[in-house]
Amino acid sequence: MTSSVFAAEHLLFNPATPDHGDIPLIFAFPNEYTVGITSLGYQIVWATLAMRADLQVSRLFTDISEQLPRQPEIVGFSVSWELDYVNILSLLESLDIPIRTNARGANHPIIFGGGPVLTANPEPFADFFDVILLGDGENLLGDFIDAYKQVRGADREIVLKALAQVPGVYVPSLYHVEYYSLDGAIKSIQPIKPDVPATVQKQTYRGNTLSASTVVTEKAAWESIFMVEVVRSCPEMCRFCLASYLTLPFRTASLENSLIPAIERGLKVTNRLGLLGASVTQHPEFNTLLDYINQPKYDDVRLSIASVRTNTVTKELAATLAKRDTKSLTIAVESGSQRVRKIINKKLEQDDIIQAAVNAKAGGLSGLKLYGMVGVPGEEPEDLDATVKMMLDLKKAAPGLRLTLGCSTFVPKAHTPFQWFGVNKQAEKRLQLLQKNLKPKGIDFRPESYNWSIIQALLSRGDRRLSKLLELTRDFGDSLGSYKRAFKELRGQIPDLEFYVYDKWAHDQVLPWNHLLGPLPQSTLLKHLAEAMSYVEAPSKKLEPSGV
């Protein structure tokens, strides 16, 4: 079975023939092949490594693998979902590698991790990784391998110290975290030696050639899709949004040098095209890109687009998607309340949302999916009434259009202005209230699990004391009940669930990621937070749409 899975791949790059004396490296995705091979990040890193003649790269998934070296020198993980940590620990054990860094010796490989989860806040997982790569991999990956080659064969301590000098390479074991008490807040985070950098800056790629699929396969979760990254980050900067704040600045792929050549390459092997990015339609030449895809030679192409900005949903866009086998479009509105949208910096008027629905229907789409959120800092019960009203107004404005509202609970994220807030304890009731008011009206309401939001918040704001908890929870199973049971067992040894999930943290508190620098300094995040909070108590005239 394994060979047939890999045989089904259409490679869009040329793997190098390894040199004599190459470095044996395993690159793993801690989930099944169909999930891992659909991750553009995993594909790009794998291809970047496989194109180096100084490496012998083998891929590993939870269900299948290529032939693995007996003694790998480096093992890497691409991490895009928090709960996959369970699979990371299992894969390490299957390779006879201790799961904790402090138990590894000279005969063990260097274990590195990267991806959005670890770049945001690696601390809950810090004790499992020797090295964490923070940020964009384009240059960072090569810098990491080149630095390793310089000290290959040296003592483990020397290797790790040398790697820590590379911008964007974080070696958690070289930092000491001091706490006010076992179950108290963090007192300080300091490097253990003077020659270890005091802070680690996330590495940012600033080029205009962005990512595109390096492999197309029918075995992927999105069957035979060719993905191309149109934009990176998002210029909107909603105050809660990790996808915007963590990945700044907003970058767009060059139409002539990046997007069109990539699309031409991909459409030679498949007719399914996915345009990726947090805000795809905000590419300055998006309409030109659409015209290019609309050529008669691409009439059989099936097109998928990631979430688009609401006020860029034109009738033309909807018609292009409808013609290309897309039945619905996804927009993020967050709330039907203008007040809440002001608090979170969602630059969107009610008319924009209505117009998007009208245009979607006029262009021939059969459905519109909206993303909403409850429990945003400053949200009041009447703001939920506004969300219900918005959905009913949409139903009236575009009769026959199938409306879906997917709704999550606000979860604080590192490096955003809302990182100091906890989860709102009323959120679960608010999800239930929306369900009660929308379902009878024929609107498909899809709430994200509140319990999953609690676990997300725990991992999002966690520090490295959570590694004990994660190991215990893994033995108990990954339900919220398992986490609560583990907290009970560790009472007095680590802070409680309340501290990590619900507490509002002081602005001068040492955050678990204080030594890991995001794109914006804390002073800027606090300014953005103050601006958001100015709308919480603002007089209503301040919240009127501009021009009113």
C-alpha positions in Angstrom: 0.0 0.0 0.0 2.8 2.4 1.0 4.5 2.3 -2.4 1.2 2.8 -4.3 0.5 6.0 -2.2 3.9 7.5 -3.1 3.6 6.3 -6.7 0.4 8.3 -7.1 2.3 11.6 -6.6 3.0 14.0 -9.4 6.1 15.8 -8.3 6.5 19.5 -9.5 10.2 19.7 -8.4 13.3 17.7 -9.1 14.7 15.9 -5.9 18.5 16.0 -5.8 20.6 12.9 -5.9 22.2 12.7 -2.4 26.0 13.1 -2.2 28.3 10.7 -0.5 28.3 11.6 3.2 24.9 13.2 3.1 22.9 13.9 6.3 20.1 11.3 7.0 17.0 13.3 7.9 13.4 12.3 8.6 10.7 14.9 7.9 7.5 14.0 9.6 3.9 15.2 9.6 2.2 14.1 12.9 -1.0 12.9 11.2 -2.1 10.6 8.4 -0.7 11.0 4.9 -3.9 12.4 3.3 -3.9 15.3 5.9 -0.1 15.9 5.8 0.3 16.0 2.0 -2.6 18.5 1.8 -0.6 21.0 3.9 1.2 23.5 1.7 3.7 24.2 4.4 4.7 20.5 4.7 5.0 20.2 0.9 7.2 23.3 0.7 9.6 22.3 3.5 9.8 18.7 2.2 10.7 19.9 -1.4 13.2 22.5 0.0 15.0 19.7 1.9 14.7 17.1 -0.9 16.3 19.5 -3.4 19.6 19.6 -1.3 22.2 17.0 -2.4 23.7 17.2 1.2 20.6 15.6 2.7 19.0 12.2 2.4 15.3 13.0 3.2 12.7 10.4 4.2 9.0 11.3 4.9 7.1 9.9 7.9 3.4 10.1 8.6 1.3 8.3 11.3 0.1 5.7 8.9 2.9 5.3 6.3 6.5 6.3 5.7 9.3 6.1 3.1 12.2 3.9 4.0 13.7 5.4 7.1 17.4 5.6 8.0 18.6 3.5 10.9 20.4 6.4 12.4 18.9 9.7 11.4 20.9 12.8 12.5 17.9 15.2 12.3 14.2 14.6 12.7 11.7 17.4 11.9 8.0 17.9 12.5 5.6 20.3 10.7 3.0 21.2 13.2 -0.3 22.8 12.1 -2.8 21.5 14.7 -2.2 21.7 18.5 -3.6 18.3 19.4 -1.2 16.6 17.0 1.3 16.8 19.8 0.0 13.4 20.9 1.2 11.9 17.5 4.6 13.7 17.8 5.2 11.9 21.1 4.1 8.5 19.6 6.2 8.9 16.5 9.3 9.8 18.6 8.7 6.6 20.7 8.3 4.5 17.5 11.8 5.8 16.5 13.2 4.9 20.0 13.9 8.6 20.7 13.1 9.9 24.3 10.2 12.4 24.1 12.0 14.9 26.4 15.0 16.9 25.3 16.8 16.4 28.6 16.7 12.6 28.2 18.4 12.7 24.8 22.1 12.0 24.5 24.9 11.9 21.9 23.4 9.0 20.0 20.0 10.7 19.4 19.1 13.0 16.5 18.4 16.7 16.8 14.6 17.1 16.9 13.2 20.2 15.3 9.7 21.6 14.8 8.2 24.4 12.8 4.8 25.6 11.5 2.1 28.0 12.7 1.4 26.4 16.1 5.0 26.5 17.2 5.7 29.9 15.8 2.7 31.4 17.7 3.6 29.9 21.2 6.0 27.0 21.4 6.2 26.9 25.1 3.8 24.1 26.1 5.7 21.9 23.7 9.2 23.3 24.4 10.4 20.3 26.4 9.8 17.9 23.5 11.9 19.8 20.9 15.7 20.5 20.7 15.1 23.2 18.2 12.1 25.2 17.1 12.1 27.2 13.8 10.1 30.5 14.3 8.6 32.1 11.2 8.8 31.7 7.5 10.9 28.7 6.2 12.1 30.1 2.9 15.5 31.2 4.2 15.4 29.9 7.8 15.4 26.3 6.8 18.6 26.6 4.7 20.3 28.7 7.5 19.4 26.0 10.0 20.9 23.1 7.9 24.0 25.1 7.0 24.6 26.0 10.6 24.2 22.3 11.6 26.8 21.2 8.9 29.4 23.5 10.5 29.2 21.7 13.8 28.1 18.2 12.6 29.7 15.5 14.8 30.4 17.9 17.7 29.0 17.4 21.3 25.2 17.9 21.5 25.7 21.0 23.7 28.0 22.6 21.2 25.6 21.8 18.3 22.6 23.4 20.1 24.5 26.5 21.1 25.7 27.0 17.5 22.2 26.6 16.2 20.8 29.1 18.7 23.0 31.8 17.0 20.9 31.6 13.8 18.1 34.2 13.6 14.7 32.5 14.0 16.2 29.3 15.5 15.0 28.8 19.1 16.6 26.3 21.4 14.3 26.1 24.5 16.8 24.2 26.7 19.1 27.2 26.6 16.6 29.4 28.5 15.7 29.2 32.1 12.2 30.1 33.2 11.8 31.3 36.8 8.3 31.3 38.5 7.0 33.3 41.5 5.8 29.9 42.8 5.2 26.4 41.4 1.6 27.4 40.5 2.2 31.1 40.1 3.0 33.5 37.2 6.4 33.7 35.4 9.0 35.8 37.1 11.6 35.8 34.4 12.9 34.1 31.2 16.7 34.3 30.8 19.3 32.6 28.6 21.4 30.1 30.7 24.7 31.5 29.4 25.8 35.0 28.2 26.6 33.8 24.7 23.0 32.7 24.1 20.8 35.5 22.6 18.4 37.0 25.2 15.6 37.1 22.6 14.7 35.2 19.4 13.3 37.1 16.5 10.8 35.3 14.3 12.2 35.1 10.7 10.2 36.9 8.0 10.5 36.2 4.3 10.1 39.4 2.3 10.2 38.2 -1.3 7.3 38.3 -3.7 7.5 34.7 -4.9 5.2 32.9 -2.5 4.5 29.2 -2.1 2.9 26.8 -4.6 2.3 23.0 -4.4 5.3 20.8 -5.0 3.2 17.7 -5.3 -0.3 16.9 -6.6 -1.9 13.6 -5.7 -5.4 12.0 -5.7 -4.6 10.7 -2.3 -4.7 14.1 -0.7 -7.6 15.2 1.5 -8.4 17.8 -1.2 -8.1 15.4 -4.1 -5.7 16.3 -6.9 -5.6 20.0 -5.9 -2.8 22.4 -6.9 -2.5 25.1 -4.3 -0.9 28.5 -4.9 -0.4 31.2 -2.2 -1.7 34.5 -3.5 -1.0 36.6 -0.4 0.7 36.2 3.0 -0.7 37.8 6.2 -3.6 40.2 6.1 -3.7 44.0 6.0 -6.9 44.2 8.1 -5.4 43.5 11.5 -8.4 42.4 13.4 -7.3 42.6 17.0 -7.8 38.9 17.8 -6.3 37.6 14.6 -3.1 35.5 14.7 -3.1 35.1 10.9 -2.7 38.8 10.6 -0.5 39.9 13.5 1.9 37.0 13.6 2.7 37.0 9.9 3.1 40.7 9.2 3.9 42.5 6.9 1.2 41.8 4.3 2.9 40.4 1.2 1.5 39.7 -2.3 2.9 37.2 -4.9 4.1 38.8 -8.1 1.5 38.1 -10.8 4.0 37.7 -13.7 6.9 36.1 -11.9 5.1 33.9 -9.4 1.4 33.3 -9.7 0.9 32.8 -13.4 4.0 30.6 -14.0 3.0 28.5 -10.9 -0.6 28.1 -12.1 0.5 27.1 -15.6 2.8 24.5 -14.1 0.1 23.1 -11.8 -2.7 23.0 -14.4 -0.5 20.7 -16.6 -1.1 17.9 -14.1 -4.5 18.7 -12.7 -7.6 20.8 -13.3 -8.3 21.6 -9.7 -6.8 24.9 -8.5 -6.9 26.4 -4.9 -6.0 30.0 -4.3 -4.7 30.4 -0.7 -4.3 33.3 1.7 -6.0 35.0 4.6 -7.3 37.7 2.3 -7.0 36.5 -1.3 -9.2 39.1 -3.0 -7.0 41.9 -1.5 -4.2 41.1 -3.9 -3.8 44.4 -5.9 -4.1 42.5 -9.2 -6.8 40.0 -8.2 -9.1 41.0 -11.0 -6.3 40.5 -13.5 -5.7 37.0 -12.0 -9.4 36.2 -12.3 -9.3 37.3 -16.0 -6.3 35.0 -16.5 -8.1 32.0 -15.0 -11.3 32.9 -17.0 -9.5 32.2 -20.3 -11.4 29.6 -22.5 -8.4 27.2 -22.2 -9.1 26.8 -18.5 -12.9 26.2 -18.9 -12.6 22.8 -17.2 -10.7 24.1 -14.2 -12.4 23.7 -10.8 -11.5 26.7 -8.6 -11.5 27.0 -4.8 -10.8 30.2 -3.0 -10.0 30.6 0.7 -12.0 33.0 2.7 -12.5 36.4 0.9 -13.0 39.9 2.3 -16.7 40.6 2.4 -16.6 43.9 0.5 -14.7 42.3 -2.4 -17.5 39.8 -3.3 -18.6 41.1 -6.7 -21.1 39.5 -9.0 -18.2 38.8 -11.4 -16.3 36.9 -8.7 -19.4 34.9 -7.8 -20.1 34.1 -11.5 -16.5 32.9 -12.0 -16.7 30.6 -9.0 -20.1 29.3 -9.9 -18.9 28.5 -13.5 -16.0 26.6 -12.0 -17.8 24.2 -9.7 -17.8 26.2 -6.5 -21.2 26.3 -4.9 -20.6 28.6 -2.0 -18.3 31.4 -0.8 -16.9 32.0 2.7 -16.7 35.4 4.3 -15.6 36.3 7.9 -17.9 38.9 9.4 -17.2 38.0 13.1 -20.4 39.7 14.4 -23.6 41.3 13.2 -22.9 44.2 15.7 -21.2 47.3 14.3 -20.0 48.0 17.8 -18.2 44.7 18.1 -16.7 45.1 14.7 -15.3 48.4 15.8 -13.8 46.9 18.9 -12.0 44.2 16.9 -11.1 46.6 14.0 -13.2 44.7 11.4 -13.6 47.5 8.8 -16.9 46.4 7.6 -20.3 48.0 7.3 -23.7 46.2 7.4 -24.4 47.2 3.8 -21.2 45.4 2.7 -22.4 42.2 4.2 -25.9 42.5 2.6 -24.3 43.4 -0.8 -22.0 40.3 -0.6 -25.1 38.0 -0.2 -26.9 39.8 -3.1 -23.9 39.5 -5.3 -23.3 35.9 -4.4 -26.8 35.0 -5.4 -26.8 37.2 -8.6 -23.5 35.5 -9.7 -25.1 32.1 -9.5 -23.8 30.7 -6.2 -26.2 28.6 -4.1 -24.7 29.2 -0.7 -22.9 31.8 1.5 -20.9 30.7 4.6 -20.2 33.3 7.2 -17.7 33.0 10.1 -18.8 34.6 13.4 -17.4 34.7 16.9 -18.8 35.0 20.4 -17.1 36.1 23.6 -15.0 38.9 22.1 -13.8 41.3 24.8 -16.4 44.0 25.3 -19.3 42.0 23.7 -22.7 42.5 25.3 -25.9 40.4 25.0 -27.5 42.9 22.6 -24.6 42.3 20.2 -25.9 38.8 19.8 -29.3 40.2 18.9 -27.6 42.2 16.2 -26.0 39.0 14.8 -29.4 37.3 14.7 -30.9 40.3 12.9 -28.0 40.4 10.4 -28.7 36.8 9.4 -32.4 37.4 9.0 -31.7 40.5 7.0 -29.4 38.5 4.7 -32.2 35.9 4.3 -34.6 38.6 3.2 -32.1 40.4 0.9 -31.1 37.2 -1.0 -34.0 34.8 -0.8 -33.1 31.2 -1.8 -29.4 31.6 -1.0 -28.4 28.9 1.5 -27.0 30.7 4.6 -24.6 29.0 7.0 -23.1 30.7 10.1 -20.1 29.0 11.6 -19.3 30.4 15.0 -16.4 30.0 17.3 -15.6 31.2 20.8 -13.0 34.0 21.1 -9.6 32.4 22.0 -6.7 34.7 23.0 -3.6 34.3 20.8 0.0 35.3 21.4 1.4 38.4 19.7 -2.1 39.9 19.2 -3.6 42.9 21.1 -6.1 40.6 22.8 -3.4 38.2 24.2 -4.0 39.5 27.8 -7.7 38.5 27.8 -9.1 35.2 28.9 -12.0 33.2 27.4 -15.5 34.6 28.2 -17.3 32.2 30.6 -20.6 33.2 29.0 -19.5 32.0 25.5 -21.1 28.6 25.6 -24.5 30.1 26.6 -24.1 32.6 23.8 -23.5 29.9 21.2 -26.6 28.2 22.5 -28.6 31.4 22.3 -27.7 31.9 18.6 -28.6 28.3 17.8 -32.0 28.8 19.5 -32.7 31.9 17.5 -31.3 30.9 14.1 -32.2 27.3 13.6 -36.0 27.7 13.6 -35.6 30.4 10.9 -33.9 27.9 8.5 -30.4 29.2 9.0 -27.7 26.5 9.3 -25.8 27.4 12.5 -22.6 25.5 13.1 -21.0 26.3 16.4 -17.4 25.2 17.0 -17.0 23.1 20.2 -16.8 25.3 23.3 -14.7 22.6 25.0 -12.2 22.6 22.1 -11.9 26.4 22.5 -11.0 25.8 26.2 -8.2 23.4 25.1 -7.1 25.8 22.4 -6.9 28.7 24.9 -4.9 26.5 27.3 -2.3 25.7 24.6 -2.4 29.2 23.2 -1.4 30.9 26.5 0.4 28.0 28.1 4.0 27.9 29.4 6.4 25.0 29.5 5.0 23.7 32.8 2.2 22.3 30.7 4.5 19.6 29.3 3.7 17.4 32.4 0.0 18.0 31.8 0.2 17.1 28.1 2.0 13.8 28.9 -0.7 12.9 31.5 -3.5 13.9 29.2 -2.2 11.8 26.4 -2.5 8.8 28.7 -6.1 9.8 29.6 -7.3 10.7 26.1 -7.6 14.2 24.6 -11.1 15.2 25.8 -11.6 18.2 28.1 -12.4 15.8 30.9 -8.9 14.3 30.5 -7.3 17.8 30.8 -9.4 18.5 34.0 -8.3 15.2 35.4 -4.6 15.9 34.7 -5.0 19.4 36.3 -6.4 17.7 39.4 -3.5 15.3 39.6 -0.9 18.1 39.3 -2.6 20.5 41.7 -0.1 22.7 43.4 2.6 21.8 40.9 1.3 24.0 38.1 -1.2 26.8 37.8 -4.9 25.8 37.5 -7.0 25.8 34.3 -8.5 29.2 35.4 -5.1 30.9 35.3 -4.4 29.8 31.7 -7.8 30.0 30.2 -10.1 32.5 31.9 -7.8 35.0 33.8 -7.2 38.5 32.4 -3.5 39.0 32.6 -1.8 42.2 33.8 -0.1 44.2 31.0 3.2 44.1 32.9 3.1 40.3 33.5 5.9 38.2 31.9 4.2 36.3 29.2 5.4 32.8 28.3 6.6 34.1 24.9 8.2 37.3 26.1 11.6 36.2 24.8 10.2 35.3 21.4 9.7 38.5 19.4 6.8 38.8 17.0 6.5 41.4 14.2 5.3 44.2 16.5 6.6 45.2 19.9 4.5 44.9 23.0 4.1 48.7 23.2 2.4 48.7 19.8 0.1 45.9 20.8 -0.9 47.8 23.9 -1.7 50.9 21.7 -3.9 48.7 19.5 -5.6 47.3 22.6 -6.3 50.8 24.0 -7.9 51.8 20.7 -10.1 48.6 20.8 -11.1 49.3 24.3 -12.0 52.9 23.5 -15.1 51.5 21.6 -16.3 49.4 24.6 -17.6 52.4 26.5 -17.8 54.7 23.5 -20.9 56.9 22.9 -23.1 55.5 20.1 -22.4 58.4 17.7 -18.8 57.4 17.6 -19.9 54.0 16.3 -22.1 55.3 13.4 -20.8 54.3 9.9 -18.5 57.0 8.5 -20.4 59.6 6.5 -23.6 59.2 8.5 
